Amino acid sequence: AFIPKYYGLTLKPSLTGHINCFLVLEDLTRRFNGPNIVDLKIGDRSFGPDASIEKIIEEKSKCFHQLELGFRICGAKYGPAGRFVSKQEGRAMDPSQVDSFFVDFFDAHTRMGGCKLRATLSKLERLVRWLRVQTRYRFVASSLLIIHEGQSGFVFWV
């Protein structure tokens, strides 16, 4: 696992003129020739224990399968043609579509892609085991970024 360097904050106006504050982080894809990227929101909920009923309803309506899957896809870009999956598409995926997505994302029908998928699943299983037994931290709407080189066996986690 790697953590990007933090370069501070920047203010940018939105299309409506509202000023938004963004983190400026290191570009983790700069060393890749053909990066495949998926952004996951892990956990079965994306609201804290003190959330209002309205917030809980709003968050649960974003992705019906997050409780079942334990995560949701927030976006992805992958493949030679740069296939793009939007936040809305990721939220709408049912479990069988998520399975198909990951087969495509890792190009798992090839030998190398299958190895990448198995290696990533192994790491995810270790993460899930640790999350279940640890009692010190509470994770709400945590992010996991997975990057892999389309042409090699290198898989990068953030």
WOWODA-V136885 format. One record per residue. N is the residue number from 1. OMEGA is omega in whole degrees, -180 to 180 (none if undefined). NEAR is the number of other C-alpha atoms within 10 Angstrom. D_CENTER is the distance of its C-alpha to the mean C-alpha in Angstrom with 1 decimal. Layout:
# WOWODA-V136885
[[N | OMEGA | NEAR | D_CENTER] [N | OMEGA | NEAR | D_CENTER]]
This chain:
# WOWODA-V136885
[[1 | -180 | 10 | 13.7] [2 | 178 | 9 | 14.3] [3 | -179 | 10 | 14.3] [4 | 175 | 11 | 14.9] [5 | 179 | 11 | 18.4] [6 | -178 | 10 | 18.9] [7 | 177 | 10 | 21.4] [8 | -178 | 9 | 22.1] [9 | 174 | 11 | 21.8] [10 | 178 | 11 | 22.9] [11 | -180 | 10 | 24.2] [12 | 176 | 12 | 23.7] [13 | 175 | 10 | 25.5] [14 | 178 | 9 | 23.8] [15 | -180 | 7 | 25.6] [16 | 179 | 6 | 27.4] [17 | 177 | 8 | 28.6] [18 | 180 | 9 | 26.6] [19 | 179 | 12 | 25.7] [20 | 178 | 10 | 22.0] [21 | -178 | 11 | 21.1] [22 | 171 | 11 | 18.1] [23 | 173 | 11 | 17.1] [24 | -176 | 13 | 18.1] [25 | 177 | 13 | 16.1] [26 | 176 | 12 | 17.0] [27 | -177 | 9 | 15.8] [28 | -179 | 17 | 14.2] [29 | -172 | 15 | 14.8] [30 | -179 | 9 | 18.5] [31 | -175 | 9 | 19.6] [32 | 174 | 15 | 18.2] [33 | -179 | 11 | 20.4] [34 | -174 | 18 | 18.1] [35 | 170 | 24 | 14.4] [36 | -170 | 23 | 11.9] [37 | 171 | 25 | 8.4] [38 | 178 | 20 | 5.1] [39 | -180 | 19 | 2.4] [40 | 170 | 20 | 1.7] [41 | -174 | 20 | 5.2] [42 | -176 | 19 | 7.3] [43 | -178 | 20 | 11.0] [44 | 176 | 18 | 13.4] [45 | -179 | 20 | 14.1] [46 | 177 | 21 | 13.2] [47 | -178 | 17 | 16.8] [48 | -178 | 13 | 19.1] [49 | -180 | 8 | 22.4] [50 | -178 | 8 | 24.4] [51 | 176 | 11 | 22.8] [52 | 177 | 11 | 25.3] [53 | 180 | 9 | 25.8] [54 | 180 | 9 | 24.9] [55 | 179 | 14 | 21.5] [56 | 179 | 16 | 20.8] [57 | 179 | 12 | 21.9] [58 | -178 | 13 | 19.9] [59 | 180 | 14 | 16.6] [60 | -179 | 17 | 17.5] [61 | -178 | 12 | 18.4] [62 | -177 | 15 | 15.1] [63 | -175 | 19 | 13.8] [64 | -174 | 15 | 16.6] [65 | -177 | 19 | 14.8] [66 | 179 | 23 | 12.4] [67 | 180 | 14 | 15.4] [68 | -175 | 12 | 16.2] [69 | -175 | 14 | 12.8] [70 | 178 | 13 | 11.7] [71 | 170 | 22 | 8.2] [72 | 179 | 29 | 7.2] [73 | -179 | 25 | 5.6] [74 | 179 | 19 | 5.8] [75 | 179 | 19 | 7.0] [76 | 171 | 23 | 7.9] [77 | -174 | 18 | 11.2] [78 | 176 | 22 | 13.0] [79 | -178 | 18 | 16.5] [80 | -178 | 11 | 19.9] [81 | 180 | 7 | 20.2] [82 | 178 | 13 | 16.9] [83 | -177 | 13 | 15.6] [84 | 174 | 14 | 13.5] [85 | -179 | 17 | 11.4] [86 | 177 | 14 | 11.7] [87 | -179 | 16 | 10.2] [88 | 178 | 13 | 13.4] [89 | 180 | 13 | 13.2] [90 | 179 | 20 | 9.8] [91 | -175 | 21 | 11.5] [92 | -177 | 17 | 14.6] [93 | 172 | 19 | 13.7] [94 | -176 | 16 | 15.8] [95 | -180 | 13 | 15.4] [96 | 177 | 8 | 17.4] [97 | 177 | 12 | 15.6] [98 | 176 | 18 | 12.2] [99 | 180 | 12 | 14.4] [100 | 178 | 12 | 15.8] [101 | -177 | 17 | 12.6] [102 | 174 | 13 | 11.7] [103 | 178 | 16 | 15.4] [104 | -177 | 15 | 15.4] [105 | -180 | 21 | 12.3] [106 | -176 | 26 | 14.0] [107 | -168 | 19 | 17.4] [108 | 176 | 17 | 18.2] [109 | 173 | 12 | 21.7] [110 | -179 | 11 | 22.8] [111 | -179 | 9 | 23.8] [112 | 179 | 16 | 21.5] [113 | 177 | 20 | 18.4] [114 | 177 | 16 | 19.4] [115 | 179 | 16 | 19.7] [116 | -180 | 21 | 16.2] [117 | 180 | 19 | 14.8] [118 | 179 | 14 | 17.2] [119 | 179 | 14 | 16.5] [120 | 178 | 17 | 12.8] [121 | 178 | 12 | 13.8] [122 | 178 | 12 | 16.4] [123 | 179 | 14 | 14.3] [124 | 178 | 12 | 12.0] [125 | 176 | 12 | 15.5] [126 | 178 | 11 | 16.8] [127 | 180 | 11 | 14.1] [128 | 178 | 13 | 14.8] [129 | 180 | 11 | 18.5] [130 | 180 | 11 | 18.4] [131 | -178 | 15 | 16.7] [132 | -176 | 8 | 19.4] [133 | -179 | 8 | 22.3] [134 | -179 | 9 | 21.7] [135 | -175 | 8 | 23.3] [136 | -174 | 6 | 23.1] [137 | 173 | 7 | 19.8] [138 | -177 | 10 | 18.2] [139 | 178 | 14 | 14.5] [140 | 177 | 15 | 13.8] [141 | 178 | 16 | 10.6] [142 | -178 | 13 | 9.0] [143 | 174 | 17 | 5.8] [144 | 179 | 17 | 4.6] [145 | 178 | 18 | 4.7] [146 | 179 | 18 | 6.6] [147 | 172 | 23 | 9.7] [148 | 179 | 22 | 12.8] [149 | -179 | 21 | 16.1] [150 | -175 | 22 | 17.3] [151 | -178 | 15 | 20.8] [152 | -179 | 13 | 20.6] [153 | -174 | 15 | 19.3] [154 | 176 | 12 | 17.3] [155 | -173 | 19 | 13.7] [156 | 179 | 17 | 12.2] [157 | 171 | 15 | 9.9] [158 | none | 13 | 9.3]]
